[in-house]
Amino acid sequence: MVTYVYGFHPVIELLTSQPSKVKKLILAKEIKTSKRQKLLILAQEKDVPVKIYPRMYLDKLLEKTTSKPVHQGILAVLKEF
């Protein structure tokens, strides 16, 4: 089973405190803010791969885990244990 962490602040915290748990970061291509730049820099520093997809792709990934995903276009995929 795949586990996700989503939203700007939870993902920043995860990348800062436990980057080894992150398999990859998925960002919505529609994000054009400084948040995107901050995430890209942090992911690069922590050697976390980044994929960029349309926001609808992130919605589809989360639709089975929550009724109304509020991911802000930011999704971390955790490594399986």
N, C-alpha and C positions, 0 to 999 in steps of 0.2 A: 504494500500500500504506500502511495506517495503522500508525503506530508508537505504542506505549504505554510509559509509565513508571508503575510501580505500587509501592505501599507507602508508608507515612508518610514515612520519612526520605528516600528518593530523590525523592519529589515535593516535599517541603519544600526540599531542596537545589536542585532544578530551578527552582522558583518564586523562590527567593532569588537564584540566580546567573544564570539565563538565562530570565527570564519571557517574553521575546519568542518563544521556541520553542514555547510552550504555546498550543495552539488552544483547549482547554477543559479543565476539571477535572470529573470525574464522581465523585460520592460516593454511597456506599450509604446509603439512608435510615435504615438500622438503626444507624448510627454516632451515638452520643449522648454522646460524650466531649469532653474539652477539645481533643483533637486536631482534631475537626471544626471547633470554633470557631477554632482557630489557622489552619487551612487556609482557612476562609471569609474571615477578616480579611486574610490574606496575598493571596489571590486578588483580593479587592476592591482592595487597595492597588496591585496589579500589573495591574489591568484585565483579569483573566482570567475569562471567563464560567464559571459553575458550574451543573451539572445534577445533580439528585438522583434516583436510581433505586433500585429494589430490588436487593439484593446479587446476585440471580440474573442480572440484566441484565449486571453486570460480569463474572460468571462466563462468560456466553455470549460476550461480546466477546473474552475471553482464551483461550477453549478451543481456538482454532485456533493460538495462538502458544505455548502451553505445556501440558503434560499435566495439571498440577495447579496452577492459579493461586493464589498466596498474595498477594492484593492488599490485604488489610486493609480492604477497602471504599473504597479510594482509588486513583484512576486518572487520570493526565494523558494527554490526547491531544495528540500533537505535530503541529505544522504540517508540511505537506508541503513539500519543497524542490524 
